[in-house]
Amino acid sequence: VQKILRERFCHCCAAGKLFGMKQQYSHLLELLKRTTVHGESNSALIIGPRGSGKTALLNHVLKELREMNQVRENLLEVHLNGKNPFLSGLLQTNDKVALKEITRQLQLENVVGDKVFGSFAENLAFLLEALKRGNRSSSCPILFVLDEFDLFVHHKNQTLLYNLFDISQSAQTPVTVIGLTCRQDILELLEKRVKSRFSHRQIYLMNSFDFKEYLKIFKKQLSLPAEFPDEAFAQKWNNNVQHLSEDRAVQAVLQSLFQHTKELRSLHSLLMLALSAVSTHHPLLTAADLQEAGRQRSADSRANIVHGLSVLEICLIIAMKHLNEVYDGEPFNFQMVYNEFQKFIQRKAHSMYNFEKPVVMKAFEHLLQLELVQPLERPSVRAQREFLLLRLLLDSRQIMDALQLYPNCPTDVKQWAASSLSWL
């Protein structure tokens, strides 16, 4: 039962990401139809915050296009995106690497061979010409998808973007360039020559729904479809989902998540956690399942790391906390933390062991490895470790909450953490 529900639920999640995107969907579909059917070149940007459904929108449009007979075998796609780390704009730090990936996806490695090209534009033009001389009598439409578009902006002279937009303006080869980005100011990052060749078509995705609509999405995501094999169970499940959506405890969990983020990916994550509790002995979701999923999802990972630290490492974190309070968040170094720790030891010498400085340094380096403390700049070989400027990545609330759950924490240490000022 759990396996079937997971599969059905994942299917609903994929469809649910297009909530409220009918206008954007039809706009993008029409844009790509003009390229694939009529051979018209275009360029556009899909802009929206992370989790707003940019990739889901594009994938659903491409799925519909591939189901059309006149498009199925008449469209070449080149994806330079973050789904595969090798294709990521983060890794493609130069346009030569991106061009090799374009060659691979168009399956033109044998055509290029060991040829040497004078420029990026010449190489790209050769690839398109090679496609034109294939079995088809005319040029085949090509769709370039650039996920994390803003990362390609940082390539030298924006050569890749310039040539792709330049080709999309010419009538020789039907090419459409679609960029996906979360940067609202992306046009300001483009060079003048690149901007002049861009069509300035922009499709914005915003999660503008209210909490009532959010509840509808919640019910839609959890409800089983009509074609579910066991009709009686599906009816029972869907009735239970309706009751859950009206439960105040469930609404409180969803309201908390909604106020934190409207990203549907977060809702899917919450529901998948709750769904993992479903079994043959526990066939229906309960409000307690969703509350537990909410607690698990909102758990502070950094605070959880604190629970596994030694008392010495806890003391160093408390010393850093006091330094942040005394110096109003200014960066500190190990020597300052060590001096703060020594003040505490001198006041509470009867209950705490006075560790030698190398031992304290080793504990401090462990906090660095756990990324609870972060250096402000990359340490150089010549810099002394004791005086490297650092910043604590935990706030006072996280530290105090972690101490409340820390097993067998010495009373003196808790009192030191709770004191509003450093030991002077």
C-alpha positions, 0 to 999 in steps of 0.5 A: 500500500505504501509503495503505491501511495508513494508512486501516486503521490510523486506523480501528483507532485509533478503535476501540482507544480504547474498550479496557477501557471496556465498563462505562462504555460500557453505562452511558452508552448506557443513560443516553442511551437513557432520554432518547431513547426514554423521554423521561427527563431526565438529567445526567452527567459523564465524568471522566478524564485527557487522552487517556483516551478521553472524547470517543471513548466519547461518540462511539461511544455517539452513533454506536450511538444514531443507528443506531437507528430510533426515535432517528435522527430524534428527537434534537437535539444541541448541542455546545459543545466544543473541537473547533471553536475557535469552540465552545470554552469558552475562547472562550465567556467569557460565557453570551450567546455560548453561548446564540447558539451553542445557537440556531444549532445548534438552527436557531432563528435565525428564531424568535428574530429580534430578540426581547429577553429579560429573562434567560438563563433566559427566552431558553432557555425560549423556545427549548425552547418553540419546539421544542415547537411544531414539527411533532412533537406532543411535545417532542424530546429534546435532548442538550447536550455540554459539552466542557472542562466546567470552563471553563464553571464560570468563567462569571459566576454559572454561569448556563448550567450552572444553567439546563441542570441546572435544565431537566434536572430538570424533566419538561417537556422531555427534556434530558440534559447531558453534561460532559467534564472532566479535573478530578477536583475538578470538583464542588467548583467548582460553586456550591451551587445548581448542585450541587443540580440536578446528578444527581451521575452520574459516569463515570470513565475511567482508563488502568489497564492494565499493560504486557502489555495495552499490548502487546496494544493495540499488536498490535491497532492495527497488525494488518490486519483479516480483510477486507483485500483482499490476504489473503496480504499481510495474513497476512504483515503480521500475522505481522511485527507479532507478531514485532515485539511480541516483539522486545526493542528494540521492547519497550524503545521501548514500555516507555519510552513506557508509563512516560512516559504511558499515553495511547493518543494517544501510542501512536498518534502513535508508530505513525503516525510508524513507519508513514510509513516503509512504502513499496512498497520497504519494505513491512513495519515493522522494529524500526529504524523504531519506534526511529527513531519513538521518537527523533523523538517524544521529541525536545526541541523547545526544545533543537532551537531552541538549535541554530539560535541564534547564539553570543551567544544561546548565551552568554546562555542559559549566563549564565542557567543559571549564575544559576539555579545560583547563586541556586537558581532565583530569577528574574533580569533582563537586567541580571544576565544582561548582568553575568554575560556580561561576567564571561565576556568579561573572562576570555576576552577573547582568544577572544570578541568583546565586543558592545555592550549594545544588541546583547546586548539585541537577542539577548536579545529574540530569546530572548524571542520564541522563548519560551526565556525567559518574563517572570514578569508582563505587562510594563507600559509604564513598566517598564524592560526591563533590570529585568523579572523573567524565568525560563529555560524550559530546564533544565541537561540540555537546555542541555548536550545541545543544546551537544553537538550545536551546530555549531562551538561555541567550546571556551571556551563549552562549558567555561563551560557545563560549569563548576559555578559562575559566573565570579566 
